[in-house]
């Protein structure tokens, strides 16, 4: 059973995953909107959108879907799943690395949430070590 700090870490990581999912869906709608606008304006003739816009949008959509899904899957497999399995030592190191990488490459807000989750996992492990070292609080 998870203590309060580990449960808070789980909530923070879950919030980061949900935020990434929402941002991924917004980006997909954004790209599709501009693809439709470019397609509509290209029918205007020579003054319309250049033909190079279509391959750009066609490439942008899979790239956005891949990288957005990549971060969501990594957060789930490397941080959230170990927390659910109560393997906090594994989740601690994964959360720190993944949070820092996401902070610079994936997204600022999800990266910050993952780092806050790391801090909560660390607090939970420190509490657990203190409890084990003293033989429990009631002794």
DAJO-V407879 format. One record per helix or strand of 2 or more residues. SS is the DSSP state (alpha for helix, beta for strand). FROM is the first residue (numbers start at 0). LEN is the number of residues. If there is no record, write none. Layout:
<<SS & FROM & LEN> <SS & FROM & LEN>>
This chain:
<<alpha & 3 & 39> <alpha & 51 & 33> <alpha & 87 & 19> <alpha & 107 & 27>>
